[in-house]
Amino acid sequence: MTIDEIIRFVSGLDGVLALTPAPGDDWPELSWGDAFFYYSPDGVVPTNVQPFATVVTKNYPGDEASRLDRADTFRVNIHAGKDEFIRRLGRTPREAAETDVDPGVADTVLAHPVYGTAGWLAVVNPASRTRAITRELLGTAYHRARARYERRADSSRDW
């Protein structure tokens, strides 16, 4: 899978806003070249929620374990939630740090090296082994984000 394929797939889901910062944008230079996916049917970047998935192309401060500074290396980060995390890895998010798996290994579903304890999964350079799983996980994260958005919208109408 390429970054462009991932962006096209996720952007094709109803109500998704794909933020792809580039030089000249108002976003920090560190974010240039990365992608951030939100459920935002109005097309406005939400200020009170995190993206449900991201694609990062470089190391961020405090998040160097995947070694994204290698040539042609990127990581898909997916907020899968506790149940999907357990289903995929056989352990709870709280146990995410209790592994000897190299967070830089490619084409493998892993606990996110920083946000695994919050139910985030990661795949470095998804390819043949993880292409379908990555799509499934992105779909799961999308549906979870959409459901959260709809719950919030319903609760705000009750006032």
Buried (B, 14 or more C-beta within 10 A) or exposed (E): BEBEEBBEBBEEBEBBBBBBBEEEEEBEEEBBBBBBBBBBBEEEEBEEBBBBBBBBBBBEEEBBBBBBEEEEBBBBBBBBBEEBBBEBBEBEBEBBEEEEEBBBEBBBBBBBBBBBBBBBBBBBBBEEEBBEBBBBBBBBBBBBBBEEBEEEEEEEEEE
